[in-house]
């Protein structure tokens, strides 16, 4: 679960069919921003609910999904499996995002 100390990178919602990208990360290459958008929107189209991507205070990438209590179509098991699959398929992208965050936001070398 995201806390107040965590930084949101992007979020996608199947409920209002909206995608949010944190403008603080506008320095990322457009191709990476597009990859993130496609990945997140496809997730919410397939699974439903809301998918949030961000970083914890240590710079680790977090992916969190949730749904409305009344959403009977949301696939909770599928959501966790899909996140696991995304983590494997996009491992290099996720590692690059963590490195970017650690260098440019946490000041690590």
Biopython code that builds the backbone (N, CA, C, O; Angstrom):
import numpy as np
from Bio.PDB.StructureBuilder import StructureBuilder

atoms = [
    (1, "UNK", "N", (0.842, -1.179, 0.000)),
    (1, "UNK", "CA", (0.000, 0.000, 0.000)),
    (1, "UNK", "C", (0.888, 1.243, 0.000)),
    (1, "UNK", "O", (1.856, 1.336, 0.755)),
    (2, "UNK", "N", (0.545, 2.171, -0.842)),
    (2, "UNK", "CA", (1.312, 3.407, -0.921)),
    (2, "UNK", "C", (1.099, 4.246, 0.336)),
    (2, "UNK", "O", (0.001, 4.304, 0.889)),
    (3, "UNK", "N", (2.181, 4.894, 0.772)),
    (3, "UNK", "CA", (2.116, 5.781, 1.926)),
    (3, "UNK", "C", (2.381, 7.210, 1.472)),
    (3, "UNK", "O", (2.648, 7.459, 0.297)),
    (4, "UNK", "N", (2.305, 8.140, 2.409)),
    (4, "UNK", "CA", (2.560, 9.547, 2.088)),
    (4, "UNK", "C", (4.012, 9.794, 1.680)),
    (4, "UNK", "O", (4.305, 10.782, 1.006)),
    (5, "UNK", "N", (4.923, 8.905, 2.083)),
    (5, "UNK", "CA", (6.335, 9.049, 1.738)),
    (5, "UNK", "C", (6.666, 8.498, 0.355)),
    (5, "UNK", "O", (7.744, 8.759, -0.180)),
    (6, "UNK", "N", (5.744, 7.741, -0.218)),
    (6, "UNK", "CA", (5.969, 7.153, -1.535)),
    (6, "UNK", "C", (5.661, 8.186, -2.622)),
    (6, "UNK", "O", (4.907, 9.134, -2.402)),
    (7, "UNK", "N", (6.258, 7.984, -3.791)),
    (7, "UNK", "CA", (6.078, 8.899, -4.911)),
    (7, "UNK", "C", (5.363, 8.151, -6.035)),
    (7, "UNK", "O", (5.828, 7.105, -6.488)),
    (8, "UNK", "N", (4.238, 8.692, -6.478)),
    (8, "UNK", "CA", (3.469, 8.080, -7.555)),
    (8, "UNK", "C", (4.088, 8.470, -8.893)),
    (8, "UNK", "O", (4.333, 9.648, -9.149)),
    (9, "UNK", "N", (4.338, 7.485, -9.739)),
    (9, "UNK", "CA", (4.838, 7.724, -11.088)),
    (9, "UNK", "C", (3.670, 7.823, -12.061)),
    (9, "UNK", "O", (3.604, 8.752, -12.867)),
    (10, "UNK", "N", (2.750, 6.864, -11.986)),
    (10, "UNK", "CA", (1.626, 6.827, -12.915)),
    (10, "UNK", "C", (0.492, 6.007, -12.316)),
    (10, "UNK", "O", (0.693, 5.207, -11.403)),
    (11, "UNK", "N", (-0.705, 6.227, -12.855)),
    (11, "UNK", "CA", (-1.872, 5.458, -12.422)),
    (11, "UNK", "C", (-2.845, 5.344, -13.587)),
    (11, "UNK", "O", (-2.933, 6.227, -14.440)),
    (12, "UNK", "N", (-3.569, 4.235, -13.596)),
    (12, "UNK", "CA", (-4.573, 4.005, -14.626)),
    (12, "UNK", "C", (-5.815, 3.439, -13.954)),
    (12, "UNK", "O", (-5.723, 2.606, -13.052)),
    (13, "UNK", "N", (-6.985, 3.904, -14.407)),
    (13, "UNK", "CA", (-8.238, 3.473, -13.813)),
    (13, "UNK", "C", (-9.199, 2.972, -14.886)),
    (13, "UNK", "O", (-9.426, 3.641, -15.894)),
    (14, "UNK", "N", (-9.754, 1.795, -14.657)),
    (14, "UNK", "CA", (-10.764, 1.277, -15.578)),
    (14, "UNK", "C", (-12.125, 1.912, -15.311)),
    (14, "UNK", "O", (-13.014, 1.845, -16.160)),
    (15, "UNK", "N", (-12.295, 2.520, -14.155)),
    (15, "UNK", "CA", (-13.596, 3.075, -13.785)),
    (15, "UNK", "C", (-13.905, 4.364, -14.530)),
    (15, "UNK", "O", (-14.992, 4.519, -15.087)),
    (16, "UNK", "N", (-12.957, 5.284, -14.543)),
    (16, "UNK", "CA", (-13.204, 6.532, -15.260)),
    (16, "UNK", "C", (-12.390, 6.617, -16.550)),
    (16, "UNK", "O", (-12.355, 7.650, -17.218)),
    (17, "UNK", "N", (-11.733, 5.491, -16.884)),
    (17, "UNK", "CA", (-10.942, 5.375, -18.118)),
    (17, "UNK", "C", (-9.974, 6.535, -18.279)),
    (17, "UNK", "O", (-9.918, 7.202, -19.312)),
    (18, "UNK", "N", (-9.214, 6.746, -17.209)),
    (18, "UNK", "CA", (-8.225, 7.816, -17.216)),
    (18, "UNK", "C", (-6.859, 7.262, -16.866)),
    (18, "UNK", "O", (-6.716, 6.248, -16.184)),
    (19, "UNK", "N", (-5.859, 7.981, -17.367)),
    (19, "UNK", "CA", (-4.468, 7.650, -17.097)),
    (19, "UNK", "C", (-3.801, 8.914, -16.574)),
    (19, "UNK", "O", (-4.016, 10.005, -17.100)),
    (20, "UNK", "N", (-2.995, 8.755, -15.538)),
    (20, "UNK", "CA", (-2.289, 9.890, -14.944)),
    (20, "UNK", "C", (-0.801, 9.593, -14.971)),
    (20, "UNK", "O", (-0.374, 8.496, -14.611)),
    (21, "UNK", "N", (-0.010, 10.574, -15.399)),
    (21, "UNK", "CA", (1.443, 10.473, -15.346)),
    (21, "UNK", "C", (1.954, 11.682, -14.585)),
    (21, "UNK", "O", (1.628, 12.819, -14.925)),
    (22, "UNK", "N", (2.752, 11.440, -13.559)),
    (22, "UNK", "CA", (3.267, 12.504, -12.706)),
    (22, "UNK", "C", (4.203, 13.406, -13.521)),
    (22, "UNK", "O", (5.226, 12.937, -14.021)),
    (23, "UNK", "N", (3.865, 14.686, -13.658)),
    (23, "UNK", "CA", (4.695, 15.600, -14.454)),
    (23, "UNK", "C", (6.104, 15.783, -13.891)),
    (23, "UNK", "O", (6.984, 16.272, -14.600)),
    (24, "UNK", "N", (6.335, 15.406, -12.645)),
    (24, "UNK", "CA", (7.692, 15.476, -12.082)),
    (24, "UNK", "C", (8.653, 14.548, -12.819)),
    (24, "UNK", "O", (9.870, 14.691, -12.705)),
    (25, "UNK", "N", (8.106, 13.600, -13.571)),
    (25, "UNK", "CA", (8.932, 12.641, -14.297)),
    (25, "UNK", "C", (8.961, 12.931, -15.797)),
    (25, "UNK", "O", (9.242, 12.040, -16.599)),
    (26, "UNK", "N", (8.676, 14.150, -16.164)),
    (26, "UNK", "CA", (8.650, 14.509, -17.584)),
    (26, "UNK", "C", (10.024, 14.365, -18.240)),
    (26, "UNK", "O", (10.116, 14.347, -19.467)),
    (27, "UNK", "N", (11.087, 14.264, -17.448)),
    (27, "UNK", "CA", (12.432, 14.087, -17.971)),
    (27, "UNK", "C", (12.707, 12.694, -18.525)),
    (27, "UNK", "O", (13.726, 12.475, -19.181)),
    (28, "UNK", "N", (11.805, 11.757, -18.262)),
    (28, "UNK", "CA", (11.963, 10.420, -18.832)),
    (28, "UNK", "C", (11.782, 10.486, -20.347)),
    (28, "UNK", "O", (10.994, 11.296, -20.837)),
    (29, "UNK", "N", (12.491, 9.657, -21.087)),
    (29, "UNK", "CA", (12.302, 9.630, -22.548)),
    (29, "UNK", "C", (10.853, 9.311, -22.914)),
    (29, "UNK", "O", (10.185, 8.542, -22.223)),
    (30, "UNK", "N", (10.379, 9.903, -23.996)),
    (30, "UNK", "CA", (8.995, 9.701, -24.429)),
    (30, "UNK", "C", (8.674, 8.229, -24.654)),
    (30, "UNK", "O", (7.567, 7.784, -24.352)),
    (31, "UNK", "N", (9.630, 7.471, -25.179)),
    (31, "UNK", "CA", (9.372, 6.053, -25.441)),
    (31, "UNK", "C", (9.096, 5.292, -24.146)),
    (31, "UNK", "O", (8.266, 4.382, -24.127)),
    (32, "UNK", "N", (9.779, 5.653, -23.075)),
    (32, "UNK", "CA", (9.551, 4.998, -21.780)),
    (32, "UNK", "C", (8.198, 5.419, -21.213)),
    (32, "UNK", "O", (7.462, 4.592, -20.675)),
    (33, "UNK", "N", (7.875, 6.699, -21.334)),
    (33, "UNK", "CA", (6.561, 7.166, -20.862)),
    (33, "UNK", "C", (5.444, 6.459, -21.616)),
    (33, "UNK", "O", (4.425, 6.097, -21.027)),
    (34, "UNK", "N", (5.632, 6.261, -22.919)),
    (34, "UNK", "CA", (4.621, 5.559, -23.718)),
    (34, "UNK", "C", (4.520, 4.095, -23.313)),
    (34, "UNK", "O", (3.417, 3.556, -23.222)),
    (35, "UNK", "N", (5.656, 3.441, -23.068)),
    (35, "UNK", "CA", (5.644, 2.045, -22.624)),
    (35, "UNK", "C", (4.888, 1.893, -21.311)),
    (35, "UNK", "O", (4.105, 0.958, -21.139)),
    (36, "UNK", "N", (5.126, 2.810, -20.397)),
    (36, "UNK", "CA", (4.434, 2.772, -19.100)),
    (36, "UNK", "C", (2.934, 2.941, -19.304)),
    (36, "UNK", "O", (2.136, 2.212, -18.715)),
    (37, "UNK", "N", (2.552, 3.903, -20.140)),
    (37, "UNK", "CA", (1.127, 4.152, -20.383)),
    (37, "UNK", "C", (0.453, 2.932, -21.003)),
    (37, "UNK", "O", (-0.613, 2.517, -20.549)),
    (38, "UNK", "N", (1.058, 2.361, -22.024)),
    (38, "UNK", "CA", (0.467, 1.192, -22.682)),
    (38, "UNK", "C", (0.327, 0.045, -21.694)),
    (38, "UNK", "O", (-0.727, -0.586, -21.620)),
    (39, "UNK", "N", (1.377, -0.228, -20.939)),
    (39, "UNK", "CA", (1.365, -1.324, -19.969)),
    (39, "UNK", "C", (0.246, -1.132, -18.938)),
    (39, "UNK", "O", (-0.485, -2.072, -18.627)),
    (40, "UNK", "N", (0.120, 0.063, -18.423)),
    (40, "UNK", "CA", (-0.857, 0.302, -17.356)),
    (40, "UNK", "C", (-2.293, 0.310, -17.879)),
    (40, "UNK", "O", (-3.190, -0.240, -17.240)),
    (41, "UNK", "N", (-2.510, 0.926, -19.026)),
    (41, "UNK", "CA", (-3.855, 0.967, -19.593)),
    (41, "UNK", "C", (-4.301, -0.439, -20.001)),
    (41, "UNK", "O", (-5.450, -0.817, -19.773)),
    (42, "UNK", "N", (-3.395, -1.209, -20.603)),
    (42, "UNK", "CA", (-3.737, -2.580, -20.977)),
    (42, "UNK", "C", (-4.088, -3.415, -19.742)),
    (42, "UNK", "O", (-5.006, -4.234, -19.785)),
    (43, "UNK", "N", (-3.364, -3.207, -18.654)),
    (43, "UNK", "CA", (-3.651, -3.915, -17.409)),
    (43, "UNK", "C", (-5.073, -3.624, -16.946)),
    (43, "UNK", "O", (-5.832, -4.548, -16.655)),
    (44, "UNK", "N", (-5.436, -2.352, -16.875)),
    (44, "UNK", "CA", (-6.760, -2.011, -16.350)),
    (44, "UNK", "C", (-7.873, -2.395, -17.321)),
    (44, "UNK", "O", (-9.003, -2.639, -16.897)),
    (45, "UNK", "N", (-7.573, -2.452, -18.609)),
    (45, "UNK", "CA", (-8.585, -2.917, -19.564)),
    (45, "UNK", "C", (-8.833, -4.412, -19.398)),
    (45, "UNK", "O", (-9.969, -4.877, -19.498)),
    (46, "UNK", "N", (-7.766, -5.155, -19.146)),
    (46, "UNK", "CA", (-7.881, -6.607, -19.022)),
    (46, "UNK", "C", (-8.382, -7.034, -17.645)),
    (46, "UNK", "O", (-9.267, -7.884, -17.547)),
    (47, "UNK", "N", (-7.828, -6.456, -16.585)),
    (47, "UNK", "CA", (-8.103, -6.892, -15.220)),
    (47, "UNK", "C", (-9.196, -6.068, -14.559)),
    (47, "UNK", "O", (-10.002, -6.590, -13.789)),
    (48, "UNK", "N", (-9.217, -4.777, -14.866)),
    (48, "UNK", "CA", (-10.156, -3.867, -14.211)),
    (48, "UNK", "C", (-9.482, -3.149, -13.058)),
    (48, "UNK", "O", (-8.279, -3.293, -12.842)),
    (49, "UNK", "N", (-10.253, -2.387, -12.326)),
    (49, "UNK", "CA", (-9.744, -1.699, -11.147)),
    (49, "UNK", "C", (-8.823, -0.544, -11.464)),
    (49, "UNK", "O", (-8.926, 0.094, -12.512)),
    (50, "UNK", "N", (-7.923, -0.290, -10.535)),
    (50, "UNK", "CA", (-6.964, 0.804, -10.637)),
    (50, "UNK", "C", (-5.568, 0.215, -10.436)),
    (50, "UNK", "O", (-5.351, -0.598, -9.537)),
    (51, "UNK", "N", (-4.635, 0.632, -11.275)),
    (51, "UNK", "CA", (-3.239, 0.223, -11.129)),
    (51, "UNK", "C", (-2.414, 1.465, -10.877)),
    (51, "UNK", "O", (-2.509, 2.442, -11.620)),
    (52, "UNK", "N", (-1.607, 1.432, -9.836)),
    (52, "UNK", "CA", (-0.739, 2.551, -9.478)),
    (52, "UNK", "C", (0.698, 2.075, -9.485)),
    (52, "UNK", "O", (1.018, 0.999, -8.981)),
    (53, "UNK", "N", (1.568, 2.906, -10.073)),
    (53, "UNK", "CA", (2.998, 2.609, -10.113)),
    (53, "UNK", "C", (3.728, 3.755, -9.442)),
    (53, "UNK", "O", (3.436, 4.923, -9.702)),
    (54, "UNK", "N", (4.675, 3.425, -8.580)),
    (54, "UNK", "CA", (5.424, 4.470, -7.899)),
    (54, "UNK", "C", (6.649, 3.906, -7.213)),
    (54, "UNK", "O", (7.054, 2.769, -7.458)),
    (55, "UNK", "N", (7.229, 4.714, -6.356)),
    (55, "UNK", "CA", (8.462, 4.351, -5.676)),
    (55, "UNK", "C", (8.303, 4.521, -4.175)),
    (55, "UNK", "O", (7.660, 5.462, -3.710)),
    (56, "UNK", "N", (8.900, 3.592, -3.415)),
    (56, "UNK", "CA", (8.906, 3.764, -1.970)),
    (56, "UNK", "C", (10.082, 4.654, -1.589)),
    (56, "UNK", "O", (10.834, 5.097, -2.457)),
    (57, "UNK", "N", (10.241, 4.914, -0.310)),
    (57, "UNK", "CA", (11.274, 5.853, 0.150)),
    (57, "UNK", "C", (12.686, 5.361, -0.125)),
    (57, "UNK", "O", (13.623, 6.160, -0.102)),
    (58, "UNK", "N", (12.870, 4.059, -0.389)),
    (58, "UNK", "CA", (14.178, 3.507, -0.717)),
    (58, "UNK", "C", (14.448, 3.489, -2.217)),
    (58, "UNK", "O", (15.549, 3.150, -2.649)),
    (59, "UNK", "N", (13.438, 3.855, -3.011)),
    (59, "UNK", "CA", (13.594, 3.874, -4.460)),
    (59, "UNK", "C", (13.161, 2.608, -5.158)),
    (59, "UNK", "O", (13.381, 2.462, -6.361)),
    (60, "UNK", "N", (12.548, 1.685, -4.430)),
    (60, "UNK", "CA", (12.046, 0.457, -5.050)),
    (60, "UNK", "C", (10.740, 0.743, -5.774)),
    (60, "UNK", "O", (9.884, 1.469, -5.267)),
    (61, "UNK", "N", (10.594, 0.170, -6.957)),
    (61, "UNK", "CA", (9.379, 0.351, -7.744)),
    (61, "UNK", "C", (8.251, -0.457, -7.127)),
    (61, "UNK", "O", (8.433, -1.618, -6.760)),
    (62, "UNK", "N", (7.092, 0.159, -7.017)),
    (62, "UNK", "CA", (5.912, -0.493, -6.462)),
    (62, "UNK", "C", (4.814, -0.518, -7.507)),
    (62, "UNK", "O", (4.600, 0.466, -8.216)),
    (63, "UNK", "N", (4.124, -1.631, -7.603)),
    (63, "UNK", "CA", (2.918, -1.743, -8.423)),
    (63, "UNK", "C", (1.805, -2.202, -7.496)),
    (63, "UNK", "O", (1.920, -3.221, -6.815)),
    (64, "UNK", "N", (0.740, -1.438, -7.485)),
    (64, "UNK", "CA", (-0.380, -1.767, -6.586)),
    (64, "UNK", "C", (-1.678, -1.692, -7.363)),
    (64, "UNK", "O", (-1.901, -0.766, -8.142)),
    (65, "UNK", "N", (-2.522, -2.669, -7.145)),
    (65, "UNK", "CA", (-3.832, -2.674, -7.784)),
    (65, "UNK", "C", (-4.911, -2.743, -6.714)),
    (65, "UNK", "O", (-4.731, -3.341, -5.654)),
    (66, "UNK", "N", (-6.029, -2.117, -7.025)),
    (66, "UNK", "CA", (-7.165, -2.124, -6.102)),
    (66, "UNK", "C", (-8.444, -1.990, -6.903)),
    (66, "UNK", "O", (-8.421, -1.653, -8.086)),
    (67, "UNK", "N", (-9.556, -2.256, -6.245)),
    (67, "UNK", "CA", (-10.843, -2.140, -6.921)),
    (67, "UNK", "C", (-11.898, -1.618, -5.950)),
    (67, "UNK", "O", (-11.725, -1.638, -4.731)),
    (68, "UNK", "N", (-12.984, -1.156, -6.533)),
    (68, "UNK", "CA", (-14.130, -0.749, -5.725)),
    (68, "UNK", "C", (-14.758, -1.991, -5.102)),
    (68, "UNK", "O", (-14.718, -3.073, -5.689)),
    (69, "UNK", "N", (-15.334, -1.837, -3.923)),
    (69, "UNK", "CA", (-15.954, -2.970, -3.232)),
    (69, "UNK", "C", (-17.074, -3.608, -4.050)),
    (69, "UNK", "O", (-17.309, -4.812, -3.949)),
    (70, "UNK", "N", (-17.758, -2.813, -4.853)),
    (70, "UNK", "CA", (-18.894, -3.316, -5.619)),
    (70, "UNK", "C", (-18.490, -3.926, -6.954)),
    (70, "UNK", "O", (-19.351, -4.415, -7.685)),
    (71, "UNK", "N", (-17.220, -3.911, -7.286)),
    (71, "UNK", "CA", (-16.751, -4.377, -8.588)),
    (71, "UNK", "C", (-16.656, -5.897, -8.608)),
    (71, "UNK", "O", (-15.652, -6.467, -8.180)),
    (72, "UNK", "N", (-17.700, -6.550, -9.103)),
    (72, "UNK", "CA", (-17.723, -8.012, -9.133)),
    (72, "UNK", "C", (-16.942, -8.582, -10.321)),
    (72, "UNK", "O", (-16.683, -9.785, -10.366)),
    (73, "UNK", "N", (-16.567, -7.741, -11.272)),
    (73, "UNK", "CA", (-15.825, -8.201, -12.444)),
    (73, "UNK", "C", (-14.313, -8.165, -12.247)),
    (73, "UNK", "O", (-13.570, -8.736, -13.046)),
    (74, "UNK", "N", (-13.856, -7.500, -11.191)),
    (74, "UNK", "CA", (-12.423, -7.388, -10.935)),
    (74, "UNK", "C", (-11.848, -8.755, -10.596)),
    (74, "UNK", "O", (-12.403, -9.488, -9.777)),
    (75, "UNK", "N", (-10.743, -9.087, -11.226)),
    (75, "UNK", "CA", (-10.099, -10.384, -11.055)),
    (75, "UNK", "C", (-8.875, -10.230, -10.151)),
    (75, "UNK", "O", (-7.779, -9.947, -10.635)),
    (76, "UNK", "N", (-9.057, -10.414, -8.848)),
    (76, "UNK", "CA", (-7.975, -10.197, -7.886)),
    (76, "UNK", "C", (-6.809, -11.164, -8.090)),
    (76, "UNK", "O", (-5.650, -10.754, -8.043)),
    (77, "UNK", "N", (-7.105, -12.419, -8.312)),
    (77, "UNK", "CA", (-6.046, -13.396, -8.540)),
    (77, "UNK", "C", (-5.329, -13.082, -9.850)),
    (77, "UNK", "O", (-4.100, -13.105, -9.911)),
    (78, "UNK", "N", (-6.090, -12.792, -10.886)),
    (78, "UNK", "CA", (-5.511, -12.427, -12.176)),
    (78, "UNK", "C", (-4.650, -11.182, -12.083)),
    (78, "UNK", "O", (-3.632, -11.071, -12.766)),
    (79, "UNK", "N", (-5.058, -10.243, -11.233)),
    (79, "UNK", "CA", (-4.302, -8.998, -11.067)),
    (79, "UNK", "C", (-2.913, -9.282, -10.515)),
    (79, "UNK", "O", (-1.925, -8.742, -11.012)),
    (80, "UNK", "N", (-2.832, -10.114, -9.505)),
    (80, "UNK", "CA", (-1.533, -10.419, -8.906)),
    (80, "UNK", "C", (-0.655, -11.229, -9.864)),
    (80, "UNK", "O", (0.560, -11.037, -9.920)),
    (81, "UNK", "N", (-1.281, -12.129, -10.609)),
    (81, "UNK", "CA", (-0.518, -12.892, -11.601)),
    (81, "UNK", "C", (-0.024, -11.990, -12.725)),
    (81, "UNK", "O", (1.100, -12.146, -13.202)),
    (82, "UNK", "N", (-0.857, -11.052, -13.145)),
    (82, "UNK", "CA", (-0.480, -10.128, -14.218)),
    (82, "UNK", "C", (0.665, -9.216, -13.765)),
    (82, "UNK", "O", (1.576, -8.947, -14.548)),
    (83, "UNK", "N", (0.635, -8.746, -12.538)),
    (83, "UNK", "CA", (1.729, -7.917, -12.017)),
    (83, "UNK", "C", (3.024, -8.716, -11.985)),
    (83, "UNK", "O", (4.088, -8.196, -12.323)),
    (84, "UNK", "N", (2.936, -9.971, -11.582)),
    (84, "UNK", "CA", (4.111, -10.836, -11.560)),
    (84, "UNK", "C", (4.669, -11.008, -12.979)),
    (84, "UNK", "O", (5.880, -10.944, -13.194)),
    (85, "UNK", "N", (3.775, -11.226, -13.931)),
    (85, "UNK", "CA", (4.177, -11.377, -15.326)),
    (85, "UNK", "C", (4.813, -10.084, -15.847)),
    (85, "UNK", "O", (5.851, -10.125, -16.507)),
    (86, "UNK", "N", (4.200, -8.954, -15.555)),
    (86, "UNK", "CA", (4.741, -7.665, -15.989)),
    (86, "UNK", "C", (6.133, -7.439, -15.404)),
    (86, "UNK", "O", (7.012, -6.905, -16.081)),
    (87, "UNK", "N", (6.334, -7.838, -14.169)),
    (87, "UNK", "CA", (7.627, -7.665, -13.517)),
    (87, "UNK", "C", (8.720, -8.460, -14.227)),
    (87, "UNK", "O", (9.870, -8.024, -14.292)),
    (88, "UNK", "N", (8.360, -9.617, -14.753)),
    (88, "UNK", "CA", (9.332, -10.427, -15.485)),
    (88, "UNK", "C", (9.563, -9.878, -16.886)),
    (88, "UNK", "O", (10.705, -9.710, -17.315)),
    (89, "UNK", "N", (8.480, -9.602, -17.591)),
    (89, "UNK", "CA", (8.575, -9.142, -18.976)),
    (89, "UNK", "C", (9.268, -7.783, -19.068)),
    (89, "UNK", "O", (10.049, -7.541, -19.988)),
    (90, "UNK", "N", (8.985, -6.909, -18.124)),
    (90, "UNK", "CA", (9.519, -5.544, -18.142)),
    (90, "UNK", "C", (10.607, -5.337, -17.088)),
    (90, "UNK", "O", (10.800, -4.225, -16.598)),
    (91, "UNK", "N", (11.310, -6.404, -16.746)),
    (91, "UNK", "CA", (12.322, -6.341, -15.691)),
    (91, "UNK", "C", (13.362, -5.255, -15.962)),
    (91, "UNK", "O", (13.720, -4.497, -15.060)),
    (92, "UNK", "N", (13.840, -5.180, -17.186)),
    (92, "UNK", "CA", (14.862, -4.185, -17.531)),
    (92, "UNK", "C", (14.316, -2.759, -17.394)),
    (92, "UNK", "O", (14.998, -1.875, -16.875)),
    (93, "UNK", "N", (13.095, -2.544, -17.859)),
    (93, "UNK", "CA", (12.460, -1.230, -17.732)),
    (93, "UNK", "C", (12.302, -0.858, -16.264)),
    (93, "UNK", "O", (12.612, 0.265, -15.868)),
    (94, "UNK", "N", (11.822, -1.794, -15.463)),
    (94, "UNK", "CA", (11.603, -1.513, -14.046)),
    (94, "UNK", "C", (12.919, -1.202, -13.334)),
    (94, "UNK", "O", (12.972, -0.302, -12.496)),
    (95, "UNK", "N", (13.980, -1.940, -13.661)),
    (95, "UNK", "CA", (15.288, -1.669, -13.055)),
    (95, "UNK", "C", (15.795, -0.285, -13.469)),
    (95, "UNK", "O", (16.381, 0.429, -12.655)),
    (96, "UNK", "N", (15.574, 0.093, -14.719)),
    (96, "UNK", "CA", (15.986, 1.415, -15.205)),
    (96, "UNK", "C", (15.214, 2.525, -14.504)),
    (96, "UNK", "O", (15.783, 3.561, -14.161)),
    (97, "UNK", "N", (13.922, 2.308, -14.289)),
    (97, "UNK", "CA", (13.111, 3.307, -13.585)),
    (97, "UNK", "C", (13.600, 3.482, -12.148)),
    (97, "UNK", "O", (13.681, 4.604, -11.648)),
    (98, "UNK", "N", (13.923, 2.375, -11.490)),
    (98, "UNK", "CA", (14.451, 2.461, -10.126)),
    (98, "UNK", "C", (15.772, 3.221, -10.110)),
    (98, "UNK", "O", (15.990, 4.068, -9.244)),
    (99, "UNK", "N", (16.652, 2.924, -11.060)),
    (99, "UNK", "CA", (17.937, 3.618, -11.125)),
    (99, "UNK", "C", (17.730, 5.109, -11.378)),
    (99, "UNK", "O", (18.384, 5.938, -10.746)),
    (100, "UNK", "N", (16.839, 5.454, -12.284)),
    (100, "UNK", "CA", (16.519, 6.858, -12.584)),
    (100, "UNK", "C", (16.044, 7.572, -11.318)),
    (100, "UNK", "O", (16.506, 8.667, -10.997)),
    (101, "UNK", "N", (15.123, 6.940, -10.613)),
    (101, "UNK", "CA", (14.578, 7.555, -9.402)),
    (101, "UNK", "C", (15.659, 7.731, -8.338)),
    (101, "UNK", "O", (15.743, 8.783, -7.703)),
    (102, "UNK", "N", (16.472, 6.719, -8.147)),
    (102, "UNK", "CA", (17.507, 6.780, -7.117)),
    (102, "UNK", "C", (18.539, 7.876, -7.416)),
    (102, "UNK", "O", (19.002, 8.562, -6.505)),
    (103, "UNK", "N", (18.893, 8.034, -8.686)),
    (103, "UNK", "CA", (19.898, 9.036, -9.059)),
    (103, "UNK", "C", (19.304, 10.444, -9.040)),
    (103, "UNK", "O", (19.874, 11.345, -8.424)),
    (104, "UNK", "N", (18.162, 10.642, -9.711)),
    (104, "UNK", "CA", (17.640, 11.989, -9.889)),
    (104, "UNK", "C", (16.760, 12.487, -8.748)),
    (104, "UNK", "O", (16.592, 13.697, -8.592)),
    (105, "UNK", "N", (16.195, 11.589, -7.949)),
    (105, "UNK", "CA", (15.295, 12.029, -6.881)),
    (105, "UNK", "C", (15.865, 11.776, -5.487)),
    (105, "UNK", "O", (15.604, 12.537, -4.555)),
    (106, "UNK", "N", (16.637, 10.713, -5.353)),
    (106, "UNK", "CA", (17.215, 10.423, -4.049)),
    (106, "UNK", "C", (18.670, 10.864, -3.959)),
    (106, "UNK", "O", (19.260, 10.838, -2.879)),
    (107, "UNK", "N", (19.255, 11.269, -5.088)),
    (107, "UNK", "CA", (20.627, 11.781, -5.089)),
    (107, "UNK", "C", (21.691, 10.719, -4.907)),
    (107, "UNK", "O", (22.821, 11.040, -4.537)),
    (108, "UNK", "N", (21.361, 9.463, -5.156)),
    (108, "UNK", "CA", (22.349, 8.395, -5.038)),
    (108, "UNK", "C", (23.242, 8.397, -6.283)),
    (108, "UNK", "O", (22.870, 8.923, -7.331)),
    (109, "UNK", "N", (24.408, 7.805, -6.144)),
    (109, "UNK", "CA", (25.328, 7.721, -7.280)),
    (109, "UNK", "C", (25.297, 6.347, -7.895)),
    (109, "UNK", "O", (26.009, 6.090, -8.866)),
]
sb = StructureBuilder()
sb.init_structure("model")
sb.init_model(0)
sb.init_chain("A")
sb.init_seg("    ")
for serial, (resi, resn, name, xyz) in enumerate(atoms, 1):
    if name == "N":
        sb.init_residue(resn, " ", resi, " ")
    sb.init_atom(name, np.array(xyz, "f"), 0.0, 1.0, " ", f" {name:<3s}", serial, name[0])
structure = sb.get_structure()
